Amino acid sequence: MLSFFRKKKKNDEARSTALKVDMHSHILPGLDDGAETMEQSLELIRSFRDLGYHKLIATPHIMGDFYRNTPQSVLARLEEVKEAVRKANIDVQIEAAAEYYLDEWFVEMLKSDEPLLSFGNGPGHTRYLLFEISYINPAPQLAEAIFLMRSAGYRPVLAHPERYLYLVNDFGKLKEMYENGVLFQLNINSLAGYYSKASQQLAEKLIEQRMVNFLGSDCHAMRHLDVLASARKQKNFTKALHLDLLNNSLSI
């Protein structure tokens, strides 16, 4: 019996390190409310590598009222970080996309067919577009934005669906979005109750309903990685790893 539990623990630990790609983080310095300096960026990247990640996709905020980042500014900062990672001899791959806030500015970018920062790019690959909505109020342009994203050839990915307070008691709305082709990215730290008990319960329900496509750190600072290390030991994290997650497909 003892050997059974030892074997189970070993298998769970092996599975917890099987997540090789993080596709939601704010590790590019000076672009948003994430890392402020290159030193902070490198500290975060080293910590990700220590947790077993091989590839990080940075997703700085793009928001009309606060973070007016552009593909040019994001990719320029990405090159600076990649050079710093090379010089620091950290064995991890760094790419960049963005986390778009669904506001009028984002809808106008979609309508005007502006180039957007997506991930999963490459010949024959899906272009995933990460977006977020208001935490408090329903987004009146949600249906239009989803239609525009799909019409432009993107696969919409809703960031942390478990964190939108007005959807906690409206699971049907989440299910409708999911059935209409929106992929869901769960924040791993939600599984440890980091944001709220309600978010934790909704995250667990999404896992039970098999409505999770990506797991992300949403890392802004070291405090998030400290929680991430413990959140990855939660039983629901192990359950999530049994789903058909797309994270590791991004390593190609």
N, C-alpha and C positions, 0 to 999 in steps of 0.2 A: 504493500500500500504506500509506503514511504517513497519507494522508487517511482511510483505512478505520479505522485505530487511533484517530485523533483523533475520528472520528465515534462509534466505540464508546464511548470514554471519556466523551464528552459525553452520550451516551444513558444510560450507567450513572449519571452524576452527576444527570441529570434524574430518573431513576427513583428514586434514593436520597432525593430530596427529595419524592417523590410520597406518602410516608407522612405524612398530615396530622394524624392523631389518635393520641395515646398514651392507652391505657386501663388502665394499671397504673403507679401512682406513689405516693409517700409524701411529698407536697409540702405537705400541710396541717400547720401548725406545732403542735408540742406534743401530738400525739395518739398517736404511736407512736415507733418507732426511726428515723423519717425526719427531716424538717426540724424544728429545735428552735425557731426564731424566725421572725417575719414577714420579717425581712431575708433570712434564708436561703431562705425560700420564694420571695421575689421574685427572688433571684439565680438560682435553679433555673428559674423560669418564664421569665425573660429568655433563659436559655441554650437552653431548649426552643424558644423563638421563633426564635432565631438559627439553629437547626438545621432550621427550616422547618415546625415544628408549628403548627397553627392552633387545636387544641383539646386540652385535657388533662383526663383523668378521674382524679381523685385517688382512691386506694383504700386508706385507712388500715386497718391490721390491726384485726380484731375477734377476740379470743381470750380465752376464759374465765379463764385463769390470769394473764394479763398485761395485755391491752388491752381493757378492758370499755367500749369506745366504743358509743354508741347512735346511731340515726338522728338524734336531736335534737342531740346534741353534735357530730356530724360536720357536719350541715347548718348549724349555727350558725357553726362555724369556716369553713366554705365561704363563707358570706356575708361574713365578715371579710376573707378572702383576695380575694374578688372586688372588694370595695370598695378594697382596697389596690392591686390590679392596675389598677383604673380610675384611681385617683389617680396611679399611676406611668406611666399612659399606655402600657401594654403591650397590644398588639393580639393578644390570645389569649383564647379562651373557656375557662372553668374550670367543670367539673362534679365531682360526687363520687358514688362508690359505696363499696364496701368490699372488703377481702380477708378472707374468713372462714376461720378455721382449723377444720378438721373435728375437733371435739371433742364431748364430751357436751352442752356448752352450746349449740353450734350445732344439734345434732340436736333438742334440746328446743325451740329456737326454731322450727324447721321443723314439729315436731309440734303446737305450740301456735298455729301460723299467725301468728306475730309479723311485723310489717312489716320487711322486710329491704331493705338498700341495694343496688339493682341498677343496671345501666346499659343504654342502648339503649331507655329508656322513652319512651312516647308512643303516641298512637292508632295501632293496627295494627302496632306495633313489638314485637320480641322483647325480653323482659326477661332480660338476661344476668346470671348470678350467679357472681362470681369466688370461688373457694375454693382452699385449699391443704391439703396433708396432711403428715404427718410425713416428714421427710427421711430417716429411718433405718429406721423400722419400718412394716410394712403397717398400714393403717387398718382395724380390724375392722368399723367401721360404714360403710364406703365405699358398698357396694351399697345399704344402707338410705337413706343420705343422698342419693344420686343419685335414688333412687325418690321420696323426699319432695320434692326440689327440682323434679323434673319434674311431680309431682302438683300442686304449688302453682303451676304455670304458669311456672316459671323454666327457662331453658336453662343447665345447668351449664357453667361454663368452668373447667377446671383450670389453675391458675397454674403456669408453668414446669415442665412434666412432665419436662424433661430434667435436673432437679436432684435428683430423688428417687433416692438411691443404690441402694436395693434393687430399683429397676426398671431399672437399667442393664443387668442381665443377664436381664431378664424382659420383653422387648419384647412378648411375647404378651399380657401383662396390660394394657399400654398400648393395644394394638390392640383388645382386648376392650372397654375403656372407651370408646374412640373409636367403635367400631361400635355401642355402646349409647347413643350420643347425647351423650357428653361432648365439648365443644369444647376445643381445646388452645390455650393462649397461651404462646408461646415468648419467653424473655428474649433480646433482641437481643445483649446482652453475652456470652451463652453462645457466640456464634459467634466471639468473639475469645479463647475459652478463659479467660474471667475467673474462672469458678467452679472449673473443673477440666477436665482433658483429657477425662475420661469424659463430662462434661456436654456438652462441645463436640461430641464424636463422636455422642452420642445426639441432640443438636439437629440435626446434619447429616442423620442417618438419618430423623428425623421430617420434615424438608423433602423428602428424596428420596421418602419414602412419601406425600407430600402430606397429612400429618396435622397441619397447622398452620392455625389459623383466625384467630388474632390475633398480632401482634407487640407486645411491651410493653417498656418501659424498666426497670420495677421500680426506678425511681430513688429512692434514699434521700438522696443527698448529691451534691456536685459531683464526687466521684471517679467516680461511676457515669456521669455525663454526659461526663466526659473519655474514658472507655472507649467510651461509646456513639458518640461522633464517629468513632472509628477502626473500631469494629465495623460501622458502616454502610458501610464501604468494602470489607468482606469479600465474596468472590464468592458465598458462601452466603446473604448478606443479599440480594443481587441475585436469586438463585434464589428466595428466599422471596417476594420482591415479585411474582413471576410466578404465585404461588398465588392462589386465590380468597379473599384476606384480607377480613375484615369491618371492619377499622379505619375506613376512610373512610366506610363506611355509617353510622357513628355521628355524622358531621358534620351529618346532616340534623336 
